[in-house]
Amino acid sequence: MARIIALVNQKGGVGKTTSSINIGAGLAKAGKKVLLIDLDPQGNLTVSLGIEAHALDYTMFEVLKGDTEAQSAIVKRGYDIIPADIRLSGADMELSAVPGREMLLKEALAPIASNYDYILIDCPPSLGLITLNGLTAAREIFIPLQAEFLALNGMAQLLNTVKAVQKRLNPQLDITGIIATLYDSRKNLNKEVLEKIRQYFPNKTFATLIRDNIALAEAPSFGQDIYEYKPDSKGAEDYTALCDEIIKQETRVKK
């Protein structure tokens, strides 16, 4: 059974898309079958991997609308991707009257989920219908949190949304990982915030810290993941270590 993981944080700029891409790439490098889903109308994951969604017949929007099957929207490289672009911004309005609208992604993934070990869903920085689809389709949530003062701002709202989804739509959903991103060990504030994150989420925070690394910021401009761009960088080292932790979770989360 695939581990279907939604990466969520309603605060932008925390490394959510960077983590989605490079966790996916790192897991694929470790021999896992991976599908990345761009569920953000900004299409940052898609653009970061050099995919021109405007030139494609099918994107995540057409999948959610039911105009095509998920399999037809997949772009292949070392891992599979279902891209998105600005078309997805119309989903909230266009799908608002559809019965079971929160279940559309889950239903679309059902025929292909068994093809993968991991399905990673890059959710938008909001808590609207599109994100609800991601949370309903997923069994797990990873929350990337920047080690800065405002990192925990708004977390109460996100956690309340998760509880509501667990209660009404997806009782199996669980937060299984907190990823500390953009970490700089030279900054005392980063250390203090990291300690608070670990206090708020005991046994949930990954030991691996994603350090602030210029290669991670540069890779998207070349349409590459960190392993394609600079496999000897600190960014690649950190995501490899994080993927090792994620793989070690497998036995526990599948019980």
TAJO-V858214 format. One record per pair of residues at least 24 apart in sequence whose ideal C-beta (glycine too) atoms are under 10 Angstrom apart, sorted by sequence separation. I is the first residue (numbers start at 1). GAP is how many residues later the second one is. D is the distance in whole Angstrom. If there is no record, write none. Layout:
i = (I I)
gap = (GAP GAP)
d = (D D)
//
This chain:
i = (3 16 20 21 25 51 58 59 60 61 64 113 141 177 185 210 211 213 17 20 24 39 58 59 60 61 62 63 65 104 105 108 178 180 183 184 187 210 213 17 18 22 37 49 51 59 61 62 65 82 104 107 135 175 178 179 180 183 185 186 211 213 17 18 21 50 56 59 60 61 64 82 102 105 106 110 127 131 135 138 176 177 178 179 180 182 183 184 185 211 12 16 17 20 21 49 59 60 61 101 104 105 106 109 176 177 178 180 181 182 183 184 210 3 7 16 17 46 54 56 59 61 65 66 102 103 104 105 106 107 108 109 125 132 135 136 151 175 177 179 180 181 182 183 184 208 209 210 2 7 12 17 18 49 51 53 55 61 64 65 82 102 103 105 106 107 127 131 135 151 174 176 179 180 181 182 183 208 2 4 6 8 17 52 53 54 56 60 64 98 101 102 105 106 127 134 135 139 151 179 180 181 182 208 210 2 7 12 17 49 51 53 54 66 80 101 102 104 105 106 132 136 137 138 140 141 143 208 209 210 2 4 6 37 51 52 53 54 61 65 96 102 103 104 105 127 132 136 137 139 140 141 142 143 144 145 146 147 148 208 209 49 51 53 61 64 92 95 102 103 127 131 135 136 138 139 140 141 142 143 144 145 146 147 148 182 207 208 35 46 53 70 73 80 89 94 95 101 102 127 135 138 139 140 141 142 143 144 145 146 147 148 181 182 206 207 208 37 45 46 47 80 88 92 93 100 132 133 137 138 140 141 142 143 144 145 146 147 148 206 208 37 38 45 46 47 64 70 71 79 82 91 92 127 132 136 139 140 141 142 144 145 146 147 208 7 36 45 46 47 66 70 74 84 91 92 95 127 132 135 144 147 207 208 35 36 45 46 65 69 70 79 80 81 82 91 148 151 206 43 44 64 68 70 71 84 92 147 149 206 36 43 63 64 66 70 71 74 79 81 89 148 149 152 159 42 43 46 63 66 69 70 88 91 147 148 151 155 36 37 38 39 41 42 43 64 65 69 70 147 149 150 151 206 34 35 36 37 38 40 41 42 43 64 71 146 147 149 152 34 35 36 37 38 39 40 41 43 60 63 147 148 151 152 155 33 34 35 36 37 38 41 42 43 63 84 147 151 155 32 33 34 35 36 37 38 41 42 146 147 149 40 41 60 145 147 152 28 29 39 40 41 145 147 151 152 28 29 38 41 147 28 41 145 146 25 27 28 39 145 25 26 24 25 143 24 145 183 24 145 24 181 21 143 179 21 145 179 60 143 142 143 147 180 102 106 141 147 179 106 142 146 147 64 147 177 39 64 102 103 144 146 179 102 103 179 37 102 177 61 64 100 177 60 176 37 37 177 60 176 35 48 45 45 46 176 177 35 45 176 35 44 43 174 35 44 35 40 44 33 34 35 36 37 39 40 42 33 34 35 36 37 38 39 40 41 42 32 33 34 35 36 37 38 39 40 32 33 34 35 36 37 38 39 40 41 31 32 33 34 35 36 37 38 40 30 27 28 41 27 28 40 27 39 40 39 27 24 39 40 23 24 39 24 23 37 24 39 6 21 20 37 142 4 19 20 21 37 4 20 19 20 18 142 4 17 16 17 140 2 16 16 17 4 16 140 2 3 2 14 1 2 4 12 13 1 2 3 5 6 7 8 10 12 140 2 3 4 5 6 7 8 9 10 11 12 139 1 2 3 4 5 6 7 8 10 139 1 2 3 4 5 6 7 8 9 10 2 3 4 6 8 10 8 10 8 23 10 23 20 8 19 19 20 6 19 118 8 16 18 6 7 8 16 17 6 16 118 5 6 14 15 16 118 4 6 8 14 15 16 117 6 7 14 15 6 9 14 118 4 5 6 7 8 9 11 13 14 117 4 5 6 7 8 9 11 14 3 4 5 6 7 8 9 11 13 3 4 5 6 7 8 9 14 2 3 5 6 7 9 11 14 1 11 11 11 9 11 10 11 10 11 9 10 9 79 10 11 77 78 10 77 9 78 8 78 10 77 8 8 23 6 23 19 6 19 19 16 18 15 18 14 15 16 14 15 6 8 14 15 4 13 14 15 4 6 13 7 9 49 50 5 48 49 50 52 5 7 9 48 50 51 3 47 48 50 47 48 49 50 45 48 49 44 47 48 49 46 48 50 49 23 22 36 19 18 22 25 15 18 21 29 15 19 22 28 18 21 29 18 21 25 26 28 25 26 15 18 24 25 26 15 18 23 25 29 17 21 22 25 21 22 21 22 21 18 22 29 18 26 29 30 25 29 32 26 27 22 26 30 22 25 26 29 30 32 24 25 26 27 28 32 22 23 26 27 30 31 18 22 26 27 30 21 22 25 26 32 23 24 27 19 22 23 26 27 18 22 26 19 23 5 3 3 3 3 5 3 3 1)
gap = (24 24 24 24 24 24 24 24 24 24 24 24 24 24 24 24 24 24 25 25 25 25 25 25 25 25 25 25 25 25 25 25 25 25 25 25 25 25 25 26 26 26 26 26 26 26 26 26 26 26 26 26 26 26 26 26 26 26 26 26 26 26 27 27 27 27 27 27 27 27 27 27 27 27 27 27 27 27 27 27 27 27 27 27 27 27 27 27 27 27 28 28 28 28 28 28 28 28 28 28 28 28 28 28 28 28 28 28 28 28 28 28 28 29 29 29 29 29 29 29 29 29 29 29 29 29 29 29 29 29 29 29 29 29 29 29 29 29 29 29 29 29 29 29 29 29 29 29 30 30 30 30 30 30 30 30 30 30 30 30 30 30 30 30 30 30 30 30 30 30 30 30 30 30 30 30 30 30 31 31 31 31 31 31 31 31 31 31 31 31 31 31 31 31 31 31 31 31 31 31 31 31 31 31 31 32 32 32 32 32 32 32 32 32 32 32 32 32 32 32 32 32 32 32 32 32 32 32 32 32 33 33 33 33 33 33 33 33 33 33 33 33 33 33 33 33 33 33 33 33 33 33 33 33 33 33 33 33 33 33 33 34 34 34 34 34 34 34 34 34 34 34 34 34 34 34 34 34 34 34 34 34 34 34 34 34 34 34 35 35 35 35 35 35 35 35 35 35 35 35 35 35 35 35 35 35 35 35 35 35 35 35 35 35 35 35 35 36 36 36 36 36 36 36 36 36 36 36 36 36 36 36 36 36 36 36 36 36 36 36 36 37 37 37 37 37 37 37 37 37 37 37 37 37 37 37 37 37 37 37 37 37 37 37 37 38 38 38 38 38 38 38 38 38 38 38 38 38 38 38 38 38 38 38 39 39 39 39 39 39 39 39 39 39 39 39 39 39 39 40 40 40 40 40 40 40 40 40 40 40 41 41 41 41 41 41 41 41 41 41 41 41 41 41 41 42 42 42 42 42 42 42 42 42 42 42 42 42 43 43 43 43 43 43 43 43 43 43 43 43 43 43 43 43 44 44 44 44 44 44 44 44 44 44 44 44 44 44 44 45 45 45 45 45 45 45 45 45 45 45 45 45 45 45 45 46 46 46 46 46 46 46 46 46 46 46 46 46 46 47 47 47 47 47 47 47 47 47 47 47 47 48 48 48 48 48 48 49 49 49 49 49 49 49 49 49 50 50 50 50 50 51 51 51 51 52 52 52 52 52 53 53 54 54 54 55 55 55 56 56 57 57 58 58 59 60 60 60 61 61 62 62 62 62 63 63 63 63 63 64 64 64 64 65 65 65 66 66 66 66 66 66 66 67 67 67 68 68 68 69 69 69 69 70 70 71 72 72 73 73 74 74 75 76 76 76 76 77 77 77 78 78 79 79 80 80 81 81 81 82 82 82 82 82 82 82 82 83 83 83 83 83 83 83 83 83 83 84 84 84 84 84 84 84 84 84 85 85 85 85 85 85 85 85 85 85 86 86 86 86 86 86 86 86 86 87 89 89 89 90 90 90 91 91 91 92 93 94 94 94 95 95 95 96 97 97 98 98 99 99 100 100 100 101 101 101 101 101 102 102 103 103 104 104 105 105 106 106 106 107 107 108 108 109 109 109 110 110 111 111 112 112 112 112 112 113 113 113 113 113 113 113 113 113 113 114 114 114 114 114 114 114 114 114 114 114 114 115 115 115 115 115 115 115 115 115 115 116 116 116 116 116 116 116 116 116 116 117 117 117 117 117 117 118 118 119 119 121 121 122 123 123 124 124 125 125 125 126 126 126 127 127 127 127 127 128 128 128 129 129 129 129 129 129 130 130 130 130 130 130 130 131 131 131 131 132 132 132 132 133 133 133 133 133 133 133 133 133 133 134 134 134 134 134 134 134 134 135 135 135 135 135 135 135 135 135 136 136 136 136 136 136 136 136 137 137 137 137 137 137 137 137 138 139 140 141 142 142 143 143 144 144 145 145 146 146 147 147 147 147 148 148 149 149 150 150 151 151 153 154 154 156 156 158 159 160 162 163 163 164 164 165 165 165 166 166 167 167 167 167 168 168 168 168 169 169 169 170 170 170 170 171 171 171 171 171 172 172 172 172 172 172 173 173 173 173 174 174 174 174 175 175 175 176 176 176 176 177 177 178 179 187 188 189 191 192 194 194 195 195 195 196 197 197 197 197 198 198 198 199 199 199 199 199 200 200 201 201 201 201 201 202 202 202 202 202 203 203 203 203 204 204 205 205 206 207 207 207 208 210 210 210 211 211 211 212 212 213 213 213 214 214 214 214 214 214 215 215 215 215 215 215 216 216 216 216 216 216 217 217 217 217 217 218 218 218 218 218 219 219 219 220 220 220 220 220 221 221 221 223 223 241 243 244 246 247 248 250 251 253)
d = (10 9 9 6 9 6 9 5 4 8 8 9 9 9 8 9 7 9 9 6 10 9 9 5 9 9 8 10 9 9 9 9 10 7 10 10 9 8 7 10 9 10 9 8 9 6 4 10 8 9 10 10 7 8 5 8 7 4 8 10 9 10 5 9 6 9 6 10 8 5 6 9 7 9 7 9 9 10 7 9 10 7 4 6 9 9 6 7 10 6 10 9 5 9 7 7 6 6 9 6 10 4 9 6 7 8 7 8 8 7 5 5 5 9 10 9 10 9 10 8 7 7 7 10 10 9 6 6 10 10 8 10 10 8 9 6 9 6 6 8 5 4 8 6 10 10 7 7 10 10 9 9 8 10 7 4 10 6 9 7 10 5 8 9 5 9 7 8 5 9 10 10 9 7 9 5 10 6 8 9 9 10 6 9 6 6 10 8 6 10 8 6 7 4 7 10 9 8 9 6 10 8 9 8 9 9 9 10 10 6 5 4 8 9 9 8 10 9 4 9 9 9 10 8 9 7 7 9 9 7 8 9 8 9 10 9 9 9 9 9 7 8 6 9 9 9 7 5 8 5 7 7 8 10 9 6 10 5 10 4 9 8 9 8 10 9 9 6 5 8 5 9 8 5 9 6 6 5 7 7 8 7 8 7 7 9 8 4 9 7 9 9 9 8 9 10 9 10 9 10 7 6 7 8 7 4 5 4 6 5 6 10 9 10 9 9 9 10 7 9 9 8 8 5 9 10 10 10 10 9 4 8 8 7 8 7 5 5 10 6 8 10 10 10 4 10 9 10 10 9 10 9 5 10 7 8 9 7 9 6 5 9 8 8 6 10 10 8 6 8 8 5 8 9 7 7 9 10 10 6 9 10 7 9 7 9 8 6 8 7 6 9 9 10 10 6 9 10 5 7 9 5 9 9 7 9 10 8 7 8 10 5 8 6 9 7 6 10 9 10 9 7 10 8 10 8 4 10 8 8 7 5 7 8 8 7 6 10 6 9 7 9 7 9 7 10 10 8 9 4 9 9 9 9 8 7 7 8 7 6 8 8 9 7 9 9 8 7 7 4 5 5 5 5 7 10 6 7 8 5 9 6 8 7 8 8 7 7 7 9 4 8 9 10 9 9 5 7 9 9 8 9 7 9 8 8 4 9 8 5 10 7 4 9 8 10 7 9 8 8 10 8 9 9 10 10 5 9 8 8 7 4 9 10 10 9 8 9 9 6 7 10 9 7 10 5 9 9 9 9 8 9 9 8 10 9 8 10 10 9 10 10 8 10 8 9 10 9 7 8 9 10 10 9 9 9 7 8 9 8 8 9 10 6 9 10 8 9 8 10 7 10 7 9 9 10 8 8 10 7 8 10 9 10 9 9 10 7 5 6 9 8 10 8 8 9 5 10 10 7 6 9 9 7 5 6 7 5 7 7 8 7 9 6 7 6 9 8 5 5 5 5 5 6 5 4 4 7 8 7 8 7 10 6 8 9 9 6 10 7 9 7 9 10 9 10 10 9 7 7 9 8 5 6 9 7 8 7 7 10 8 9 5 5 6 8 9 9 10 9 5 9 10 10 9 8 8 10 9 4 9 9 10 8 7 6 7 10 10 8 8 9 10 7 7 9 9 10 5 8 8 7 9 9 8 7 8 9 7 9 6 8 9 4 6 5 7 8 7 8 7 9 8 9 6 9 8 10 6 5 5 5 4 6 5 5 9 9 6 7 8 7 8 6 9 7 6 5 9 7 5 9 6 10 10 9 8 8 10 9 7 7 10 9 8 5 10 7 9 8 9 9 7 9 9 4 5 8 10 6 9 5 10 9 9 9 9 5 9 10 9 7 9 6 7 4 10 4 10 6 6 9 10 6 9 9 7 10 9 5 8 7 8 8 6 9 9 9 5 5 5 5 6 6 8 10 7 7 7 7 8 9 7 10 9 6 6 9 6 9 10 7 9 7 8 10 9 7 10 6 6 9 8 9 9 9 7 9 10 8 6 9 7 9 7 8 9 9 9 8 10 10 8 10 10 6 7 9 7 7 9 9 9 8 10 4 8 9 6 6 10 10 7 10 10 10 9 9 10 10 9 8 7 8 10 10 8 8 10 4 8 8 9 7 9 2 10 9 6 7 9 7 7 8 8 8 7 10 8 10 9 10 9 10 7 8 7 10 6 10 10 9 9 10 8 9 6 8 6 8 8 9 8 9 4 8 8 8 8 7 7 10 8 10 5 9 8 9 6 8 5 5 8 8 10 9 10 9 8 8 9 8 9 8 8 10 9 7 5 6 8 8 6 8 8 9 10 10 9 10 9 8 9 6 7 5 9 10 8 4 4 10 6 9 9 9 9 10 7 9 7 8 8 6 8 7 9 9 9 8 7 8 8 10 8 7 9 7 8 7)
//
